[in-house]
Structures are given as C-alpha cells and as structure tokens.
Amino acid sequence: MSFIEMTGATLDKIISEDELHHDNLQEAGVGDSTIVRINRQGDIEVRRAKGWDVVGGLLGEFEHRIHEETGLHWA
C-alpha cells in the first residue's frame, strides 16, 4: 500500500471543514510533531510505539491538497 508521511502540523493544514478538526487531532493524540501517514483511500494513520492506528480520513480531492502542501508523491 502507498502512503505519504507528514507531521501532525502539516496534516492540520490539509484537513478541510467537513473532515477531522484540530480538536479531533488532539483527542487522537496527534500533536504538531507526531508522525502520521495517509494512504490512497484517505485513511489517516498515526504512528504509535507498537504500530499504526487509524484515526480518521480525508474526503474529496485530498490528493491535490496533500501534494500541494508536502510536495511528496505516494511511496
């Protein structure tokens, strides 16, 4: 499966109004320096000590938003 990794701060910039909000990220344990990744389906996963946890998802044209903010491609 392909992902794009980023920090919680970058994810916070990408999230749109109808998706997770900043408070939801904090509740999920995502801080500015937390490592997160997004797969091609838009699932948001957070790096934990023993693996990855899905904490939500992106909707719509998220690929464009991710690439515009990070400059990264799926890996």
C-alpha positions, 0 to 999 in steps of 0.5 A: 500500500502507498502512503505519504508521511507528514507531521501532525502540523502539516496534516492540520493544514490539509484537513478541510471543514467537513473532515477531522478538526484540530480538536479531533487531532488532539483527542487522537493524540496527534500533536504538531510533531507526531508522525502520521501517514495517509494512504490512497483511500484517505485513511489517516494513520498515526504512528504509535510505539507498537504500530499504526492506528487509524484515526480518521480520513480525508474526503474529496480531492485530498490528493491535490491538497496533500501534494500541494502542501508536502510536495511528496508523491505516494511511496 
